[in-house]
Structure formats: structure tokens, C-alpha cells
Amino acid sequence: MCGIVGYVGPQDALDVVLEGLRRLEYRGYDSAGVAVRIGDGASGELASAKKAGKLANLEKLLADSPLPASTIGIGHTRWATHGGPTDRNAHPHLSADGRVAVIHNGIIENFAALRTECERRGVEFASDTDTEVTAHLLAVAYDELPAGPDRFAEAMRVVCRRLEGAFTLVATHADEPDTLVAARRNSPLVVGIGETADGTAEYFLGSDVAAFIAHTREARELGQDQVVEIDRTRGLSVTDFSGAPAEPTAYTVDWDAAAAEKGGYDWFMLKEIAEQPRAVADTLLGRLGENGQLVLDEVRLSDQDLRDIDKVFVVACGTAYHAGLIAKYAIEHWTRIPVEVEVASEFRYRDPVLDRSTLVVVISQSGETMDTLMALRHAKDQKARVLAICNANGSTIPRESDAVLYTHAGPEVAVASTKGFLTQVVACYLVGLFLAQVRGIKYEDEVAAIVEDLRGLPDQVAQVLEQMEPVRALGRSLADSNTILFLGRHVAFPVALEGALKLKELAYIHAEGFAAGELKHGPIALIDEGTPVVVVVPSPRSRESVHGKVVSNIQEVRARGARTIVIAEEGDEDVVPYADHIIRVPRTPTLLAPVVTTVPLQVLACEIADTRGYDVDQPRNLAKSVTVE
Ligand code: M6R
């Protein structure tokens, strides 16, 4: 949602913070702001700058009116929740006396009561945000505490104990020349520990490790309801909200700054699309054992736990939900366990039937999506087992799950998920096959063959990518469309949904995905002369002649004037007479086909958005990880 950076060390804080914000801008780009602490000795001042719009606006402001040099600073990039995306509502927010500056990610649910309390004391608010109360409360708490090394952290703990909702807070104080304090509840915060070339220690805070990856890969993961202090000389100390010491979990980030650069591509999305063969290969790496056996070391559920499962729920949001829809087809077929798939924001509110023998698979690229996290917690409250499929090491969702299967996509910066999705789908296959393996397999030969087929996926994705030039040309020709429809059956139905979502979020074109067989029950009325309809065709080898039915669906829409864009397997000649455009994909077993058929839809959406002149990496109104419900 919002991006947060903090720095204490020998370098120029503003440089470090702005560089971190550039890497975190994908988390929100409604406004950006920074604050630094200036002055020698114990009593200094804060200087801050903030601006609505993208980070570039703030950078221009700072170029025109530079802030004084400092070695301690904080920065924020915002996705607006409370209060519009204006200069006034941009973070940091300052206390009434200007001694405290705070940045925040999340929502403070009891802010209204706290605001009234502050106003009764005579505080005049300078913004419409929920965040600003924390700056005023922190200033009061600090002033009421005796001087001492723990004063700032204790003030933060005093404030946190009064807050409800979700928050990551980072604060700087004019009287604290060496210390930043931060806190987290239900929102992400990681600490980076580095050293400059001359051996001086430096400390970083970030919403995720991208904030400091250019400086260090040594990270500390914080737990729920913890306060952290980073101090130039005392280093790092962590407590819970009551002040009891806590031990953060140390880990080393397994990617470097280059992985979070565009690497010569115009857009991060294009780079991430191109990385998919590697991402799929890395997700499979070390997990396909000899003789068709799967090796999933991170699954911390016993074989008996897995044998006891009689129902699976897959719960996720957006693109990850589409991966879950594909998982249903695969897991049910391979394991014969019933699978339900549900958007996380609906899951817990309808009181689903869960117990010890239910496996809930939560899928999240970021590991921070609040809807998914809340669904996970509900599942655990109901005693269900929770397995997370996640890309972000150190994030909240895997930490709170009983087991985790990491996708190894590497950092995904573009807001539209691409390699995140493909690797989620692959991870779902691994979960399905693993369950089948542990529980005994109905289609033994088929499952063993599928394990071998998985090995071929990276090359098949690479083959698709080699043939994308005509898809780009097609995208340019579709850029003026008002509506584009996507059809699919069986596993191609979620692919159609994903194709439509990509187009909506990037190109702002009305797009809908339909189960191809449902079209005749209503949506076919949408088709007009020239309406583009993308049809994802299953393999001619798919069961129960789904292929033939989809070919009929193509004819039906064409007969009503549609411009048909057909994604079909190499050698499928049945579609040729009815396709205005054909996009070929390699022959792939039916259940694995989404890994190849999705790729042209990603490229198509990216090209259409680019042609329309939109920011492909940072579409309007969106943020990469949605850390509010
Ligand atoms: O980080 P997550 O996988 O939990 O995110 C879920 C969705 O917010 C995400 O997939 C979203 O739909 C993307 N913008 C899709 O491209």
C-alpha cells in the first residue's frame, strides 16, 4: 500500500531515503514526502518536504528547495485511504510543536476518537488523515517521559498501546539525533543492517527489503505488535508493545539490487514477463525428485496431517485468486479432494465451514495482502491447517501459516502481476501433486507423467515469448477498443479472467472474462460488429471434447460480428477457419496449459496500455500490495 523508508548512518539520509522511495514507489504513488533531523547536539530541528503525485514531483520540489544535509531521515510514498491525494495529506505528518514527524502505512481505526481528544487539548490538525493523530500523541507521550536512552521507543510503545487497526509507523524526533523508532501491527516492516566501506554501521527501515537492497542484504524480520529502535551507536533493539525484549528473525535477501532494476526494458512489467522462464524454473528447482517424486521441504505439515485432509479451500485476491481457480481443476483431478476457491475479502464474512481436516491454501505474491491475511487468521481460529504460497520471504502471510511454499519469482515491481502469477500456478501444481503423492494417487501414470511435463514448462514459456512480435502488433491495432471480451473453458476460464483483469488494470478498457459456455446465457448480447473477443482454446487432447465445444463458441461469436483472436496450440487446425488472428502456443498437457496461454495475454495488455500512453508499471488508483481491508 504505502512505502516506508528510514535511515540512520553516516551517509546523506535524503539520498538514501529517496533511493529507497524510488524502489518502493510501486506500493503507492498518490504522494511522497521526506523528513530529516538537522542540527548538532541533543536539540535539533526537523525539516520536511512533501508533494502530491508521483515521487518525481517531490524530487523536483527538493531540487528547487533543497533540505539541509542530515544523516537521519524518513520517507513515504502514499496510496491514499483517509484524505485525498493532496499535498496536505501527504506524509510525513508533524506534531503541533513540529518536534515529531511520522510516516504510516495502514489504517488507524480509532483515529476519530483520538483526534477529538487531541482537538480538546487545543491541537489544530493540518491534514484529513488518520495518521496525524499519532504524531501529536507521540509528542505528548515523549514529553511526559523522563529523559533516558529508551525514551523515544517507550513513547512509541505508549502510543501503540492506544491504537486500533493496522499500522506501520516510523518516527523521527528533533531531540533524538541518533535514533529512529518504528512499530508494526498487521502491516509490513523490515530492518536492514549494513556497513559502509569504512566499516561504519548503518541501519535501515523499509516496508520491504527493496527499500535498502542497494545497501545491504542483511535483514531482520519483525513480529506482530513490535517496536523497533535503530540507533547510530546502540544498534538495533526490538520489544513488544509492553516493552518486553523480542528477538527479530535474521535472514539474507537472496536477490540483489540488479534484480529490482528495469535492466534495459521500457517497463518493469516487460522485464518481468521476460523473466518468466527463469522464474518458473526457479520455482521448480529442487522440488522435482527422482522417479516422478516431489520434494517439498518447506511443507511443515506431517504426512498424517495431509492424509487427514478432506477438503481444500484456496483463498486469494485478484490475480492470485485466478491462480487459485486453476488450482481447483488440478488439485481435484489429481487428489479427488473437493476444492473451493474464494476471494479472500468474502471468505471469513460468510462463516465458511472449516475444521482440523480442512486445508486452506492462501496465495499471495506480496505476503502482505490484508484481505488474505485476515482470511488466514480466520482459518487458523477455526483450527484449519494453512499452507501459504508466497513470493516474499519475511512477509506476514508465510510467517503466520502452518506451512509455506515459496515461489521463487524474484522481486515483482510492476503493479500488474505476471511472473508472480505464473509461479503461483506452478506452486499450486506442486501442492496438488504433493497431496496426491502423500495420499495415494488415483491417476498414478498421469501424475508421474505430469511431474516430468513440469520440467518442460520453462522452455515452453520461453518459446511463447519468442513469438510475441505479432501479439504486440495486434495490441497496437486493438488500442482504440471500447470493450474486449475473453472466453475460455476448463482451466482456460481462469486464464480468460486473468487476461481481462490485466487489460482492465493496465489499459482502462472495459474487459470481461467468461466461461465460454456461459456466453449464450446472456453476455453474447454484448457482441457487436467488430467487438474483439479473445478465445483461449483448450488442447484438442482435452477431455470430453471441451476443445470442440470451444471451437463452436468461436463460431457463435464470429457469426455475430466479433473479431476473433484465438490462442491455440500448435497444430490445432480446427480453429483456423474461424480465427481473425491466431496466437500459437506449444503443445502442453491440458492442466498445465495456463502457464503458456496466459503469457500472450500479459503481452497484449501491456502493449495496449503502452500504445494508449499509460504508465504500465503504475496504473492509476492501484498499489502493488493492498495492506488495508
Ligand atoms: O500480493 P498478492 O498476490 O496478495 O496480491 C493480490 C492482488 O492484489 C494482485 O494480484 C492484484 O490483483 C494485481 N494487481 C494483479 O495484477
Residues whose N, C-alpha, C, O or C-beta is under 5 A from the ligand:
A	BS01	M6R	C317 G318 T319 A320 I363 S364 Q365 S366 G367 T369 V415 A416 S417 K624
